[in-house]
Amino acid sequence: MTFVKRPGSCFCLDHLKMEILLEVLTYIYIYFIIYFLKPEKHPVTKMRIS
């Protein structure tokens, strides 16, 4: 809604936020797949969570 008034800065910021959000979600998704498929091979991640 705000990028209609200022298409330069606000739209870029929103776009950047969306890209960062997608990247974070992708990393979390991959992390959970690895964690649930091979939990015995990742003791470090287990210690980090608990």
C-alpha positions in Angstrom: 0.0 0.0 0.0 2.8 2.4 0.8 4.8 1.7 -2.4 2.0 3.4 -4.4 3.0 6.8 -3.0 6.8 6.1 -3.3 7.5 3.3 -5.8 11.3 3.8 -5.5 12.2 3.1 -1.9 9.2 1.3 -0.3 8.7 -1.2 -3.0 12.4 -2.1 -2.9 12.3 -2.6 0.8 9.1 -4.7 0.6 10.7 -6.8 -2.2 13.9 -7.3 -0.1 11.8 -8.3 2.9 9.9 -10.9 0.8 13.2 -12.3 -0.6 14.8 -12.6 2.8 11.6 -14.2 4.2 11.6 -16.7 1.4 15.3 -17.5 1.9 14.8 -18.0 5.7 11.7 -20.2 5.1 13.7 -22.3 2.6 16.6 -22.8 5.0 14.2 -23.8 7.8 12.4 -26.2 5.5 15.7 -27.8 4.4 16.9 -27.9 8.0 13.8 -29.7 9.2 14.0 -32.2 6.4 17.6 -33.0 7.3 16.8 -33.1 11.0 13.9 -35.5 10.7 15.4 -37.7 8.0 18.8 -38.2 9.7 18.6 -37.1 13.4 21.3 -39.5 14.5 23.9 -37.9 12.2 23.3 -34.4 13.5 24.0 -34.4 17.3 25.1 -30.7 17.1 21.7 -29.6 15.9 20.0 -31.6 18.6 22.1 -29.9 21.2 21.3 -26.5 19.7 17.5 -27.1 19.8 17.3 -28.4 23.4 
